[in-house]
């Protein structure tokens, strides 16, 4: 009885009481071992539920659904008038209802269509006097009946009456709002209220495509909007197996397709989306690396600040920062994510400072902002600069502040620091405390 209980529990996912009543007879037949009758009843439940969805969409003004509803009403009028064409047309509509709901309303994906067509075929074998061999009627198995029950509930009876295009329009409008949350967990709550709480695979994939390509499409409501990335990350959390590879593939397409001038913001998809660097196409990765190496500083800085969290890009970012002059490096240091990468170049610029004004400027603009990233070896290197490179640190106000900060941070033991200062000609900076 375990499998029967499972299906009874699955019935609870039906969206309406009417849908539950449709499928109850099929479940009862299954429990009694009448598997052919169960399959026939399951098909009837699917047909009636789809017709209900057509009516609901028509009431909401959906044009394709209104056309389908009008056809059904015409058939009913013919039947009421004892016109045999009405019965013939109604039966034809029943035979085509799956295809109609797919082509006109985008209810199903390819696999769901395959499974529902199999249900229809098995229904015909059960309901009509067809034979596998002469004298042997078709006998449905428990496995067949159970499979069709599960598919009918998961694909049809548990789904909201939302057309594929209409669902996407609603999702897009929700995400495009200035009040759509940037936090993933809150974004999940918002998306679950748009039909993505129990979606078809086709709707999941179409939504992921929407978030990616709309972000990169000029004049689109989601163009460059961070809420599109938040929605994409929420969807990845909700349905990773269905879209992880698709997201990486489509982001690669965007990176490879945008013009050079737009690459600086398009990489935001790579920065903000929870995908692995290695899952991107090789050509995409190469273009981003070339962007890091060659783009103008004012274009590349905001991007590489975000890209700095990707381990595979660390050396490329360090090399690019090492090519900056003092002005560009100062701008880079404004981005906290780049300060650790800027350390070596900042010390190099200080090593080539030959007057107090320059020294004080470099300390203020480059060294002090990255002070938390300096270690003992870096401090030793800076103190030895006057003798190693001729940098004019002795007497500079910035050097005095630097030594005070080193003492306060405890980067070097006091006696070791004083000994080094004395050896390098910084006697006036020795600890004067009693």
N, C-alpha and C positions, 0 to 999 in steps of 0.2 A: 504493500500500500504506500510505500514511501514516495514513489513517483507520482501517484495520484495526489498526495498531499502537496507535493511540489507545485503541481499545476494549479491546485486550489489556491495556493499562496500567490502564484503568478497572476491569477485572475484578479487579485486585489489591485494590480497596477492598471487595470482598465480605467479609463478616465471618467466614464459615466456609468450610472446604474443601468442604463439601457444596454450599454456594451456588455456589462456583466451578465445581464439576462440573456443576451444573444448567445454567449459562449457557455452558459451554464448547462444547456441541454447537451452540448457536445461533450462537456466534461462528465456529465451523468452517463452518457452512452459509453464513454471510455471506461469509466469505473465499473460498468456492468459487463465489459468485454465485448460490446457491440462496436467494433472498431470501424467498420464501414459506415455505420450510422453516425459515428463521431465525426468522421471526415466530412460527410455530407453536411452535418450541422455546422461544422467549423466554416465551411465555405459560405453557407448562408449567413453566418455571423459576420464574416468579412464583407460580403456584398452589402448587407444592410448598414454596417458601420461606415463604409465608404460613401454610400448614398447620404447618410446623415451628415458626413463631413462636407459633401458637396452642398447640401442645403445650408449649413452653417456659414460656409465661405460665401455663398450667394447672398445671404442676408447681410454680410459685411461688405457687399459691393464688389466682390471679386468677379471680374468680367468672364474669365474662362469657366468658373463655377456657375455663373448665371446662365451661360449658354448650355452647359450640361443639364442644369435644372430645367430649363425650358424644353429640352428634348424629352426629359422624363415626363413632364407635364403633358406634352403633346401625345406621348404614347398612352398615358393614362386616359386622356380624353377619347382616343380611338378605341381603347378597351371598353370604356363606359358606353360607347356608341355601337358596341358589338362589331367593331371593325377588326377583322382578323389580322390586319397589318399591325395593329397596336401590340398584340401579343407577340407577333414575330419580331417586331422592333425591340420590345422590352427584353425578350430573351437574348437578342443579339447584343443589347447594351450590357446585360449581365455577363455575357461571354467576354466582352471587351473592357469591362469596368477597370481591371487592373491597368491595362495599357492606357486607357483614357486618363486615369488619375496620375499616371506617370508622365505622359507626354503633355497634358494640359495643366497639371497642378504640381508636378515634380515631387511627388510623395516618396518615391523609392529610389534606392540605388540599384546597381546592376545585380548584386547578389540577392537582394531582397526580391527583385523581379523574378529571378530564377526560381527562388523558393516558393513564391506565391503562384507562379505558373504551374509548378509541380503539384501544389495543393489543388488547383483547378483540374489538372489532368487526373489526379487520383479521385477527385470528386466524381468526374464523369465515369470513371471505371467502376466506382462504387454504386452510382445511381442508375446506370444504364446496363442493360443485359449484355455486357461484353464478357468475353471468355479468354482466358490465357491459352487454354487448349480446348478442343471440342469436348463439351460436356462438363467442363470444370469452371465454375464461376470464380470471378476474382475475389480473393479474400484479403482484406487489409490486415496488416499486423499491428501489434501494440506499438511498436517503434514508429511506424508510419503515422499512426494517429497522434501519438504524443508529439512527434516532430511538428506536425501541422498545427496542433493546438498551441505549441510554444511560439511558432513563427507568427501565427495569426494575432496572438496577443502582443508580442514584442513589436511587430512591424506595423500593425494596424490599430487594434483596439486600445492600446496604451498610448497612442500618439495623439497629439493635439491636432485640431483641424487647421493646419497652417500650410499654405502653399509654399513651395520652395522659394520662389522669388519674393513672396510676401514676407516670409520669415526672415530672409536676408535683409529686406528693406527695413523691417522692424529692428533687427540687430544693429544695422548700420546707424539708424537714427538714434538708438540708445547710446552707442559708443561715441558718436559724434558730438553728443551733448557736452557742454563745458563742465557739467556736473558729474560726468562719469568718473568714478574713482580711479586713482593711479595705483592703489594698493591691490595686489593680486587677489587676496581673499575677498575683498569688497567687490572687486570686478567680477569674481565668480558669482556672487550673489546677484549682481545685476544681469549677468548673462543667463543665469538659470531662469530668470523671469521672461525670457524671450523665446522659449522653445528649446533651449540648449540644455535643459535639465535632463531630458530623455530623448536625445536627437537621433536621427538617422545618420549613418556614416556619411552620406552625401552632404547633409547639412553641416556636419562638423568640418569636412574638407572645404566646402564652399565658404564657410565662415573664416577659416584660416586664410584662404586665398584672398578673401575680401579685405581682411586686416592688413595683409602684406602689400597687395598691389594698390589699394586705396591710399596707403601711406605714401606711395611713390608716384601717385597720379595727380598732376597739377589740376587745380580747380575742383578736386574731389573734396567733400566735406571732411574726410579723414586725412587729407594731405598734410604730412609732417606732424600730425597730432600724436602726442605721447600716449593718449588714451588708447590709440590703436595698438600700440605695443603692449600696454597693460592688458588689453583684451586678449591679445595673442598669447601672452604668457599664462593668463587664466585658462585659456582653452587648452594650452599645452599641459597644464596641471590636471585638467579635467579629463582629457582624452589623449594621453601621450602616445599610445600605441598606434592610434589612427593617423596622427599627423606629424610626428617628429621628422621623419624623412622628407615628407612633403614640404614642411616649413623650410628646412635647410635648402631644398632644391629651389624653392621659389624665391627665397632671399638671395640665393646665388644669381638667379635670373635678374633680379632687381639691380644688384650691384654691377653686373655685367652690362646691363641695358641703359643705365642712366648716363647722361653726359658728364664730362669731367667736372664741370662747375657745380654739379649737383651731388657729387660723390661725398662731399664733406658732411651732408646731412643724411644721405642714404645709408651710410655706415651705422647710423643710429639703430637700424634694424639688427645689425650684428652685435652692437654694444648692448642694446636693451633686451634682446630676446634670449631666452634660456635654451640656447643650443650650443653644441660643442663646435669649436673652431674646426676640428678635423672633419666634421660632417658637411661642411661647405665644399662646393666644387673647387678643384685645384685652380682653375682659371680665376675664380672669384677671390680666392686667397691671394693669388699672385697680384691681382689688381689692387687689393687693399695694401699689400706690402709696397707696391710701386707708389701708391698714394702717400704712404708714410714717408717714403724716401724723397719724393720729388715735389709734392704739392707746396704752394706758398705757405709760409709760416702761419699767416692769419687764417688760412683755410684748414690747415692740418691740426692746429693746436686743440680746438674743442674736440675733434674726433679722437686724436691719440690719447687725450686724457681719459676717455672712456675705454679705448682699446688697451690701455695699460694694464687692465686686469686680465688680459689674455696672455698666458705664460709664453706661448709660442712667438709672440710679437715683442717681447721685452728687449731683445738685443737690437731689433730694428729701431725701436723707439729710442733707446740709448744712443745709438749711432746718429739718429737724426738730431737729437738734442745736442750732441757733441759738435754738430756743424753750425749751431746757432751762434750769433754774436751776443753781446751783453744785453742789448735791447730785446731781442727775441727771447733769450733765455729768461729774462725778467718776466716777460709775459707768460712764458711756460710755467714759471714757478707760481704764478697766480692760481694755477690749477693744482689743487692738493695732490691729485693722483700722479702728477709728474715730478714732484719735488725729489723723491728718492732717485729718480732717473737723472736728475739735473746735477747731482752732487759733484761728479768728476769734472764736468765742464765749468761749474761755478768756481771750483778751486783752481782750475787751469786759468780762467780769466783773472782771478786774483793774483796768480803767479806772474802775470804780465802787467801788473799795475805799478807804475814807476813814479807816482806822486801821491801825496796825501789825499787830494780831492778825489782822485780815481779810486784809491784804496777805500776811502770812507763810503763812496757810492757803491762799490761792489759789495762791501760788507752789508750795507743797508738793503740793497736790492736783491742780492743773490745769496749771501752766506747766512744771514740771520733768519730769513724765511725757511731755510732748509736745516736749521741748526739741529732740530730733533732727529734728523736722519744722519748726523755725523757720529762717527765712532772715535775711539782713541787714536787709531792710525791716521784718520783724517785730521785730527787736531795736531798731531805731531808733524804731519806734512805741512800744515799751514804755518806753524811756528818756525819751521826750518826754511820757509820760502825766501827770506831776505838773503841768506847765504847760498841757497840752491839756485835761485833764479834772479836775484837782485831786486825782488819786489820791495817797494818802499813802505814796509809795515811799521818800522820803528818810529814811534812818535805819533802815529796816526790815531785819531780818537776812536775809530772803528776797531782797531786792534785792542785798545784798552777794554772796550765793551765786550769784545769777543773773549778775552781772558777771564773777565768777571763771570761771563756766562758759563765758561768751562768749569771754573771753580764751583759755581752754584750747582751745576749739573753733576759734579763729581765724576767727570769722564776720566780724569787722571788724578792719582794720589797727589796731595799738596806738595810733598817734598820732591816727588819726581817732576811735577810741573815746574816748580821753582828752579830746580837744577837745569832743566831744559831751557827755561827762559834766560837764565844767567848765561848759559853756553851760547845762546843765539843773540846775545846783546840786548835783551829786554830787561835789564836790571831794574829799571824804574817800575816794572810790573810785578816785582816780587812781593810775596805776602808780607805785609807790614804789621800784622797782628802780633801782640806780645806772646 
